[in-house]
Amino acid sequence: MAYVELRNISKWYQGNTVVHDVNLKIEQGEFVSLLGPSGCGKTTTLRMLAGFVEPTAGEIYMQDKPLYSKIQGINIPPEKRHIGMVFQSYAVWPHMTVFENIAYPLKLRKTHKNEISAKVSEGIELVNLTGLEKRYPSELSGGQQQRVAIARAVVMKPALLLLDEPLSSLDAKLREKMYQEINAIWRRTGITVVYVTHDQKEAMALSDTIVLMKHGEIIQRGSPCDIYERPANYFCADFIGKANILQGIATVRGDSGIMISKDMFLPVEYIKEAEEGRNATFLFRPEHVRIIPEQVWNNGCHTGYSGLAGTITYRSYFGSYMEYGININYKTEIRAESNTQNLLEPGDKVFITIHKAITVQERED
Amino acid sequence: MKFRLTARTMLFLLVILLVLVIDVYPMLNMLLKSVQSTQGLTFQHFIDVFRDSRNIEAIANTFVVASSATCLSLILGTGLAYLTNLTDMPGHRFLRVLSVIPLFTPPFIYAMAWQQLFNPAGYANKLYMVMFSTREPLFNIYGPAGIILVMSAGSFATVFLITEGAFRQMDSALEEAGMACGATPMRVLKDITIPIMLPNILAAAIVVFITEISNFGIPAILGFQVSYYVLTTRIYEVLNEFYREDSFEAASAMSIILLVLALLSLWLKDRAIKQGRYEIAGATMGQQARVKLGIIKFPISIFVTILLLISSVVPLIAIGLTSLIKAYGLSPHFSNLTLANFTGVIGLSLVKKAFANSLGLSVASATIAVVIGTIIAYILTRTNWKIRRWLDIAVATPYALPGTIVALAMILAFSRPLPLLGISLYNTFWIILVAYIARYLFFVVRTVSAAIMQVNPDLEEAARISGATWYKSIRDVLLPQVRKSLISSWILVFSHTISELTLSILLWSAGNETIAVAVFNLQETGNLTSSSALAMILLLVSLGGYLLIEYVNQVNQLKTGQSIRIER
């Protein structure tokens, strides 16, 4: 049995399904992110793990022992689960000092005084707060409160650490610094982590495994690379990174590519999982689009290839790259990323080729 | 969700049961009594009420007095709010403090104070007669005119506070935006200023109206002398007509009439507020441009100061003087002053008993109300029980309704022996305690739930996940966060109950007098010096309570930015 296991977990409120039949196995020491748009059920899933929300159906096991089981009538209260949690609002108690906050879980476990101060110091060191023990939360910055919350959650060496969008209220710069720190804490403690976020960058940067959720269901589970390279469907591709979509018929024989329409063939350098001759939805990332100005194209540098003709609609500068919007055939808009040299202007005529695309299930919406 | 009968659920159910017994049952029981007879349901009691011309008169008087006082309060209150907030009249800070003094004075003591100024031989009248060498008094306080005057003087601060809030909310940018669109100043007033202000003024008017129809102390002290009755005093009178067999039924039928009046007003207020809660977008309010009054600002300021001194300070000086004078009627020479009234009145065994009773009642009701009220506040803010809405209404009703109704409901509910115990609470200390708790529980529930709502539930959950049981998460995390509100609401209940008259006057019995009842009875028997001395003590105690709350509040505000509103 896996270290943590959710079996057929569902939650509904007054006929409203929030989480539907979720099955999830988490190995010891794994860093798992639950990722999805707001309302996808990720926080509810986390809170069911913590014991704050009672599932409507299913079972939760940790270390082979049931935390919750509808059938067996078991529901271990949060305080007995031995789980650490970091809240979105930090939930650092304002009437207790940094030391008292971190010591509280140990105090409840009737730990000896000397041991408490040793463990708290260890925790404070772990999150780099040394010297602030006697401060009250109101005297700390947001980032420092965040560290207190983390130290408090790990000080009792919990079997599992839950983090509920812990970085969402920090500014971008601090957030990236905290990625590294959370990662370092995870490596040093070897703790099993479930991390809830709606920020794909955060999930990519931190996790072993990303669990992508939508409408209360798990859509895809895999390593960050898996999910980026082989998204299960349009939703996954679009949620993680940017994605373009085209409909057509796959041809693998001879030239591999997509028949967009009878007389329009788009060569694709690499097609994965496309079944020949079938209608398919093709998905490709902006960085896999090559833009060739009309002039260059007509000069014949690309004989032997055909490309899609389009018009630049917009241009956004991102520092390290330039994003272009390209209108194909007056109906499809494609996003492409390119270097910041040889700038094109909106209205410029271009041709595009695509290096790499995969077929996915039909777009749902 | 499955329903589990945990210790916590049991505790909640117990508290809800208590609310049912002390709040819901008495009110419903009274409604029933008013239409019940030995033969079944009847409207006979109402018909009887309307048959007695004295009752009709009382209803009419209630209307006349309450609506006149409301109008007068409205004019004085909005006028003052305008002057202090939107003009450059000097001294507006001082005037604001001055104007709210009557709010912290128990109404019946305030009425006593005015009565000592303006009874036909009162200080002000005497002064006038001496100065203008006439035998005619300037103003006779007894009767409707005096009642209206004292009510207005005591209530306009309420209007002032509510409309002041609205004036402050009015960002002058709103009006400037109107002008920028091309509206003339008159159009701006009509289309922007008045529509934004009106719901608040209306709400203030209704609050005052309800206060006036509920008031017992003022019409009792200024009306009984000349047999002028309003509904509350008439109900008191009817209950004291021992020869009547149907006094309870008649009183409850009259209470229902008062109830309908109050409910109707509450409903109107609700509508006014619903229509008028304009959330002004933007976190910071623009500085209000103050209207320049020019040279007349000094005479206006002096006039307002005199007016406020007369309404706020002079009556209290009068009652203070009476408490220190050897005999009422003596001129206030230094040689005529004495502390004997204080020592004398405290020496009375009846007063000693009353002090013990009042202290016991106030401490007990404040403590019990804080415990129960906190649990109710928790149920209201932290559970999703469907009963919450009804619980909220059940707790708010006894406070929103006139005290006379609540007292009568208590008498009707608890005059019969209690089941199981076989003893009746009627004519005991305990019925007063139950009534106090029922009426003032609302203070605690409102104050504490506001405080709990400020506390992120994550804080308690963080304690749970750290290993704390539910009880420990409340004890170690939630209660320390709301401690200030617990203290404030305790003091609030204490200072209201220590000077409470309306409930006590109907519920007291020999040996169970409260201080307020003692003051009232001494006053009714004409012992003005003693009653004034006692009133002064009462005044200082309740004023001390408010100052204490103000202090707790300020400390609280410094630490958490929360504030707790005081309301009389």
Interface residues (C-beta under 8 A of the other chain):
Chain A: A50 G51 F52 E54 P77 P78 E79 K80 R81 H82 I83 G84 M85 F87 Q88 S89 Y90 A91 V92 W93 P94 H95 Y104 P105 L108 R109 A149 R152 A153 M156 L162
Chain B: M1 K2 N456 D458 L459 E461 A462 A463 R464 I465 S466 G467 A468 T469 W470 K472 D476 V477 P480 Q481 T560
